[in-house]
Amino acid sequence: MTISRDHGGTTIGVCDAIVVGAGIVGASCAHALAKAGLAVRIVERDAPARGTSGACEGNLVLWDRTSDPDLALTRVSHRRWAELAEELSAGVGIDIEYARKGSLMVIPESGGIDGARRQCDWLGGQGVRYEWLDAAGVREAEPWLKGAVDGAAYFPDDAQIEPRLATWAQVRAAQRCGATLHAHQPVLDVQSSATGVRVTTGLGVLSADWLVVAAGVWSPEVVRSLHVDVPVRPRKGQIAIIAGSPVQVIHKVMEASYVQTVASDDEQLQVANVVESTRSGSILLGSSREVTVPSDRGVELSVLSRIVARALDFFPDLASAQVIRSYAGLRPMTPDHLPLIGPLREHPRVILATGHEGGGVMGAAATADMVAALIMGAPTPVPPEPYLPTRTLNPAGSHG
Ligand SMILES: Cc1cc2nc3c(=O)[nH]c(=O)nc-3n(C[C@H](O)[C@H](O)[C@H](O)COP(=O)(O)OP(=O)(O)OC[C@H]3O[C@@H](n4cnc5c(N)ncnc54)[C@H](O)[C@@H]3O)c2cc1C
């Protein structure tokens, strides 16, 4: 239960858990914790979905995962988002545009079949459903895809959501369970003890038993006053939104080499084709990756032109479309490409929920369940060890 009091602008609230960051991860954690009966305060320096969760795509895709623990968490989330889509629609009246449209991992004629087969063998061994299509099968499945391809793997269970709607829906659902949102309130300082935390915001001080840090690429800044090193770096991605062509994109279409860019430790610019349609009829073209700094959210024409050119290699008829919008987001990347979910070693009341890189929309649902289980002392949806911040972080968590 929350005891709110105003002591001359100093202590403004005592609660069970403070969640910093109202991106998809923080919003989902807040909902899960509030639903479990905790008094929750969400502290967001801007508004919900104004960080990376408002500058991304909403793929719920299994095939681009790169390690066993990565896939395990993703599969739980995959199931949970289907349930949440119904729950959020019924509970807070927000349709998060969940669509199980399936995805195509496309193998260009220029190569990549061996890597694609290895990835599919691994996924198949883990129980992920897929089907091989030859070039004619690709044309049948995706008639506007006219570039030279060897074939594709079709993943029928892959889905998508609209991440901004999903973030807001999770915030609203948390509020419906009693959570309070403090928007436009940056966290300025964090102190922790064996029994709780004190968080200084622009409004004053909040005290709680637990702090969940879900501030994406800004998480290291949030806990700076605790003198801990959170190994999260921004991996920038840029997107072009286009409209006005006759092209119909039926599935989510990504080139097979996309998975190598996900798993790679290369900090320089990489571009791999992602084309997906939205319910409004616009088409998203992605996607780039390059390591940068947390203040770099600029869109560069040189990168956009590479993204557009790669999309035209596959969908030449998109040439008549207009770019109607573009944006850049910062993926929170860790050295081993796995998220950080769990308490800090030296500050057991401070729980990290960050570092999902290019899978945070997907991973948010299972992460929230994991955070709630860790705080409530309940069984976790998957064994927590691979994601705990106390693990030894090594680069290259890939399954090989
Ligand atoms: C181009 C691109 C495409 C992507 N596509 C996909 C995809 O298809 N599927 C997928 O699963 N993932 C995708 N991702 C990755 C996904 O977007 C991220 O993993 C996810 O959005 C991270 O969410 P978050 O809640 O951790 O961080 P954020 O959304 O960045 O939220 C962090 C919040 O913390 C707040 N904050 C920061 N500092 C403070 C402070 N001091 N006090 C208070 N609040 C603070 C910020 O304002 C922000 O709102 C993509 C990313 C990019 C860039």
The ligand as an ORCA input file, in Angstrom:
! r2SCAN-3c Opt
* xyz 0 1
  C      15.470      0.502    -35.336
  C      15.088     -0.440    -34.233
  C      14.245     -1.504    -34.490
  C      13.899     -2.386    -33.475
  N      13.028     -3.392    -33.737
  C      12.651     -4.245    -32.752
  C      11.734     -5.279    -33.022
  O      11.227     -5.401    -34.130
  N      11.409     -6.136    -32.005
  C      11.959     -6.000    -30.755
  O      11.664     -6.809    -29.894
  N      12.822     -4.996    -30.470
  C      13.180     -4.126    -31.445
  N      14.071     -3.140    -31.184
  C      14.651     -3.056    -29.849
  C      13.684     -2.400    -28.876
  O      13.185     -1.226    -29.441
  C      14.387     -2.102    -27.547
  O      15.035     -3.265    -27.082
  C      13.357     -1.653    -26.521
  O      12.547     -0.609    -27.033
  C      14.038     -1.198    -25.251
  O      13.010     -0.809    -24.377
  P      13.349     -0.211    -22.955
  O      12.051     -0.046    -22.268
  O      14.408     -1.036    -22.329
  O      14.045      1.195    -23.277
  P      13.406      2.572    -23.734
  O      12.233      2.386    -24.594
  O      14.516      3.399    -24.261
  O      12.861      3.177    -22.382
  C      13.720      3.722    -21.414
  C      13.003      4.885    -20.775
  O      13.782      5.365    -19.679
  C      13.620      6.756    -19.613
  N      14.704      7.349    -18.847
  C      16.006      7.448    -19.199
  N      16.707      8.049    -18.244
  C      15.835      8.353    -17.249
  C      15.957      9.016    -15.994
  N      17.123      9.484    -15.543
  N      14.845      9.165    -15.238
  C      13.642      8.699    -15.666
  N      13.479      8.084    -16.859
  C      14.563      7.906    -17.631
  C      13.624      7.179    -21.076
  O      13.035      8.455    -21.286
  C      12.824      6.057    -21.725
  O      11.450      6.360    -21.835
  C      14.426     -2.211    -32.170
  C      15.243     -1.121    -31.902
  C      15.574     -0.238    -32.921
  C      16.435      0.952    -32.602
*
